[in-house]
Structure formats: C-alpha cells, structure tokens
Amino acid sequence: MRWHPSVNISVVRADVHKYLLQRYTQKLFN
C-alpha cells in the first residue's frame, strides 16, 4: 500500500485524535 504523505498525514492525525478522544471519554465514564 503506497502512501501519499501530503494527503494521508492529515487523515492519520485526524484518526489518531479521534481515537485518543474516544479513549479519554471512556476513561472518564468507566
């Protein structure tokens, strides 16, 4: 799978941010 960093870095950063936000909210509510 080839990467195009100019496009994918922003996408990956958005996914990581979403993932961290989900884990943070799970810690708050559990």
N, CA, C and O atoms as a Tripos MOL2 file, in Angstrom:
@<TRIPOS>MOLECULE
protein
  120   119    30     0     0
PROTEIN
NO_CHARGES

@<TRIPOS>ATOM
      1 N           0.8450   -1.1960    0.0000 N.3       1 MET1
      2 CA          0.0000    0.0000    0.0000 C.3       1 MET1
      3 C           0.8760    1.2400    0.0000 C.2       1 MET1
      4 O           1.6480    1.4670    0.9320 O.2       1 MET1
      5 N           0.7540    2.0300   -1.0360 N.am      2 ARG2
      6 CA          1.5950    3.2360   -1.1440 C.3       2 ARG2
      7 C           0.9270    4.4170   -0.4730 C.2       2 ARG2
      8 O          -0.2890    4.5950   -0.5410 O.2       2 ARG2
      9 N           1.7480    5.2130    0.1730 N.am      3 TRP3
     10 CA          1.2470    6.3830    0.8850 C.3       3 TRP3
     11 C           1.5620    7.6610    0.1290 C.2       3 TRP3
     12 O           2.6020    7.7900   -0.5170 O.2       3 TRP3
     13 N           0.6320    8.6000    0.2300 N.am      4 HIS4
     14 CA          0.8520    9.9530   -0.2770 C.3       4 HIS4
     15 C           0.8310   10.8850    0.9310 C.2       4 HIS4
     16 O          -0.2360   11.3340    1.3510 O.2       4 HIS4
     17 N           2.0020   11.1770    1.4890 N.am      5 PRO5
     18 CA          2.0680   11.8760    2.7800 C.3       5 PRO5
     19 C           1.3150   13.1950    2.8020 C.2       5 PRO5
     20 O           0.7480   13.5610    3.8320 O.2       5 PRO5
     21 N           1.2970   13.9060    1.7030 N.am      6 SER6
     22 CA          0.6390   15.2170    1.6950 C.3       6 SER6
     23 C          -0.8490   15.0820    1.9960 C.2       6 SER6
     24 O          -1.4580   15.9890    2.5630 O.2       6 SER6
     25 N          -1.4320   13.9460    1.6140 N.am      7 VAL7
     26 CA         -2.8500   13.7190    1.8740 C.3       7 VAL7
     27 C          -3.0350   12.9740    3.1910 C.2       7 VAL7
     28 O          -3.8640   13.3540    4.0170 O.2       7 VAL7
     29 N          -2.2540   11.9050    3.3810 N.am      8 ASN8
     30 CA         -2.5790   10.9740    4.4470 C.3       8 ASN8
     31 C          -2.1910   11.4410    5.8360 C.2       8 ASN8
     32 O          -2.7840   10.9910    6.8160 O.2       8 ASN8
     33 N          -1.2090   12.3370    5.9510 N.am      9 ILE9
     34 CA         -0.8020   12.7670    7.2820 C.3       9 ILE9
     35 C          -1.9720   13.4490    7.9920 C.2       9 ILE9
     36 O          -2.2100   13.1930    9.1730 O.2       9 ILE9
     37 N          -2.6900   14.2960    7.3000 N.am     10 SER10
     38 CA         -3.8230   14.9740    7.9310 C.3      10 SER10
     39 C          -4.9130   13.9740    8.2970 C.2      10 SER10
     40 O          -5.5590   14.1070    9.3370 O.2      10 SER10
     41 N          -5.1160   12.9720    7.4410 N.am     11 VAL11
     42 CA         -6.1330   11.9570    7.7170 C.3      11 VAL11
     43 C          -5.7350   11.1260    8.9290 C.2      11 VAL11
     44 O          -6.5480   10.8730    9.8180 O.2      11 VAL11
     45 N          -4.4700   10.7050    8.9530 N.am     12 VAL12
     46 CA         -3.9930    9.8930   10.0700 C.3      12 VAL12
     47 C          -4.0570   10.6880   11.3660 C.2      12 VAL12
     48 O          -4.4510   10.1550   12.4040 O.2      12 VAL12
     49 N          -3.6730   11.9590   11.3120 N.am     13 ARG13
     50 CA         -3.7140   12.7760   12.5230 C.3      13 ARG13
     51 C          -5.1440   12.9280   13.0130 C.2      13 ARG13
     52 O          -5.3890   12.9240   14.2190 O.2      13 ARG13
     53 N          -6.0890   13.0610   12.0950 N.am     14 ALA14
     54 CA         -7.4940   13.1610   12.4870 C.3      14 ALA14
     55 C          -7.9550   11.8590   13.1380 C.2      14 ALA14
     56 O          -8.6780   11.8830   14.1340 O.2      14 ALA14
     57 N          -7.5360   10.7160   12.5740 N.am     15 ASP15
     58 CA         -7.9200    9.4280   13.1430 C.3      15 ASP15
     59 C          -7.3200    9.2380   14.5210 C.2      15 ASP15
     60 O          -7.9950    8.7550   15.4310 O.2      15 ASP15
     61 N          -6.0470    9.6140   14.6880 N.am     16 VAL16
     62 CA         -5.3970    9.4810   15.9900 C.3      16 VAL16
     63 C          -6.0940   10.3670   17.0130 C.2      16 VAL16
     64 O          -6.3280    9.9490   18.1470 O.2      16 VAL16
     65 N          -6.4200   11.5730   16.6190 N.am     17 HIS17
     66 CA         -7.0970   12.4940   17.5240 C.3      17 HIS17
     67 C          -8.4510   11.9270   17.9540 C.2      17 HIS17
     68 O          -8.8240   12.0050   19.1240 O.2      17 HIS17
     69 N          -9.1810   11.3560   16.9930 N.am     18 LYS18
     70 CA        -10.4770   10.7630   17.2920 C.3      18 LYS18
     71 C         -10.3180    9.5890   18.2580 C.2      18 LYS18
     72 O         -11.0960    9.4330   19.1990 O.2      18 LYS18
     73 N          -9.2850    8.7590   18.0060 N.am     19 TYR19
     74 CA         -9.0380    7.5910   18.8430 C.3      19 TYR19
     75 C          -8.6980    8.0090   20.2680 C.2      19 TYR19
     76 O          -9.2280    7.4500   21.2280 O.2      19 TYR19
     77 N          -7.8140    8.9910   20.4020 N.am     20 LEU20
     78 CA         -7.4350    9.4560   21.7350 C.3      20 LEU20
     79 C          -8.6320   10.0670   22.4530 C.2      20 LEU20
     80 O          -8.7910    9.8820   23.6590 O.2      20 LEU20
     81 N          -9.4670   10.7870   21.7300 N.am     21 LEU21
     82 CA        -10.6430   11.3900   22.3330 C.3      21 LEU21
     83 C         -11.5960   10.3100   22.8410 C.2      21 LEU21
     84 O         -12.1590   10.4390   23.9280 O.2      21 LEU21
     85 N         -11.7780    9.2460   22.0570 N.am     22 GLN22
     86 CA        -12.6350    8.1480   22.4910 C.3      22 GLN22
     87 C         -12.0790    7.4830   23.7430 C.2      22 GLN22
     88 O         -12.8330    7.1940   24.6720 O.2      22 GLN22
     89 N         -10.7600    7.2350   23.7820 N.am     23 ARG23
     90 CA        -10.1740    6.5860   24.9540 C.3      23 ARG23
     91 C         -10.2720    7.4910   26.1730 C.2      23 ARG23
     92 O         -10.4860    7.0080   27.2850 O.2      23 ARG23
     93 N         -10.1180    8.7870   25.9800 N.am     24 TYR24
     94 CA        -10.2150    9.7270   27.0920 C.3      24 TYR24
     95 C         -11.6310    9.7330   27.6650 C.2      24 TYR24
     96 O         -11.8130    9.7140   28.8830 O.2      24 TYR24
     97 N         -12.6350    9.7600   26.7830 N.am     25 THR25
     98 CA        -14.0110    9.7730   27.2690 C.3      25 THR25
     99 C         -14.3620    8.4430   27.9270 C.2      25 THR25
    100 O         -15.1310    8.4190   28.8880 O.2      25 THR25
    101 N         -13.8120    7.3350   27.4290 N.am     26 GLN26
    102 CA        -14.0600    6.0440   28.0700 C.3      26 GLN26
    103 C         -13.4710    6.0170   29.4710 C.2      26 GLN26
    104 O         -14.0870    5.4730   30.3880 O.2      26 GLN26
    105 N         -12.2970    6.5900   29.6490 N.am     27 LYS27
    106 CA        -11.6970    6.6480   30.9780 C.3      27 LYS27
    107 C         -12.5570    7.4880   31.9170 C.2      27 LYS27
    108 O         -12.6900    7.1570   33.0950 O.2      27 LYS27
    109 N         -13.1350    8.5600   31.4110 N.am     28 LEU28
    110 CA        -13.9630    9.4100   32.2610 C.3      28 LEU28
    111 C         -15.2140    8.6740   32.7250 C.2      28 LEU28
    112 O         -15.6100    8.7900   33.8850 O.2      28 LEU28
    113 N         -15.8350    7.9220   31.8280 N.am     29 PHE29
    114 CA        -17.1380    7.3410   32.1360 C.3      29 PHE29
    115 C         -17.0530    5.9350   32.7130 C.2      29 PHE29
    116 O         -18.0730    5.3870   33.1310 O.2      29 PHE29
    117 N         -15.8730    5.3380   32.7490 N.am     30 ASN30
    118 CA        -15.7710    3.9760   33.2860 C.3      30 ASN30
    119 C         -15.1890    3.9670   34.6830 C.2      30 ASN30
    120 O         -15.0350    2.9010   35.2800 O.2      30 ASN30
@<TRIPOS>BOND
     1     1     2 1
     2     2     3 1
     3     3     4 2
     4     3     5 am
     5     5     6 1
     6     6     7 1
     7     7     8 2
     8     7     9 am
     9     9    10 1
    10    10    11 1
    11    11    12 2
    12    11    13 am
    13    13    14 1
    14    14    15 1
    15    15    16 2
    16    15    17 am
    17    17    18 1
    18    18    19 1
    19    19    20 2
    20    19    21 am
    21    21    22 1
    22    22    23 1
    23    23    24 2
    24    23    25 am
    25    25    26 1
    26    26    27 1
    27    27    28 2
    28    27    29 am
    29    29    30 1
    30    30    31 1
    31    31    32 2
    32    31    33 am
    33    33    34 1
    34    34    35 1
    35    35    36 2
    36    35    37 am
    37    37    38 1
    38    38    39 1
    39    39    40 2
    40    39    41 am
    41    41    42 1
    42    42    43 1
    43    43    44 2
    44    43    45 am
    45    45    46 1
    46    46    47 1
    47    47    48 2
    48    47    49 am
    49    49    50 1
    50    50    51 1
    51    51    52 2
    52    51    53 am
    53    53    54 1
    54    54    55 1
    55    55    56 2
    56    55    57 am
    57    57    58 1
    58    58    59 1
    59    59    60 2
    60    59    61 am
    61    61    62 1
    62    62    63 1
    63    63    64 2
    64    63    65 am
    65    65    66 1
    66    66    67 1
    67    67    68 2
    68    67    69 am
    69    69    70 1
    70    70    71 1
    71    71    72 2
    72    71    73 am
    73    73    74 1
    74    74    75 1
    75    75    76 2
    76    75    77 am
    77    77    78 1
    78    78    79 1
    79    79    80 2
    80    79    81 am
    81    81    82 1
    82    82    83 1
    83    83    84 2
    84    83    85 am
    85    85    86 1
    86    86    87 1
    87    87    88 2
    88    87    89 am
    89    89    90 1
    90    90    91 1
    91    91    92 2
    92    91    93 am
    93    93    94 1
    94    94    95 1
    95    95    96 2
    96    95    97 am
    97    97    98 1
    98    98    99 1
    99    99   100 2
   100    99   101 am
   101   101   102 1
   102   102   103 1
   103   103   104 2
   104   103   105 am
   105   105   106 1
   106   106   107 1
   107   107   108 2
   108   107   109 am
   109   109   110 1
   110   110   111 1
   111   111   112 2
   112   111   113 am
   113   113   114 1
   114   114   115 1
   115   115   116 2
   116   115   117 am
   117   117   118 1
   118   118   119 1
   119   119   120 2
@<TRIPOS>SUBSTRUCTURE
     1 MET1         2 RESIDUE 1 A MET
     2 ARG2         6 RESIDUE 1 A ARG
     3 TRP3        10 RESIDUE 1 A TRP
     4 HIS4        14 RESIDUE 1 A HIS
     5 PRO5        18 RESIDUE 1 A PRO
     6 SER6        22 RESIDUE 1 A SER
     7 VAL7        26 RESIDUE 1 A VAL
     8 ASN8        30 RESIDUE 1 A ASN
     9 ILE9        34 RESIDUE 1 A ILE
    10 SER10       38 RESIDUE 1 A SER
    11 VAL11       42 RESIDUE 1 A VAL
    12 VAL12       46 RESIDUE 1 A VAL
    13 ARG13       50 RESIDUE 1 A ARG
    14 ALA14       54 RESIDUE 1 A ALA
    15 ASP15       58 RESIDUE 1 A ASP
    16 VAL16       62 RESIDUE 1 A VAL
    17 HIS17       66 RESIDUE 1 A HIS
    18 LYS18       70 RESIDUE 1 A LYS
    19 TYR19       74 RESIDUE 1 A TYR
    20 LEU20       78 RESIDUE 1 A LEU
    21 LEU21       82 RESIDUE 1 A LEU
    22 GLN22       86 RESIDUE 1 A GLN
    23 ARG23       90 RESIDUE 1 A ARG
    24 TYR24       94 RESIDUE 1 A TYR
    25 THR25       98 RESIDUE 1 A THR
    26 GLN26      102 RESIDUE 1 A GLN
    27 LYS27      106 RESIDUE 1 A LYS
    28 LEU28      110 RESIDUE 1 A LEU
    29 PHE29      114 RESIDUE 1 A PHE
    30 ASN30      118 RESIDUE 1 A ASN
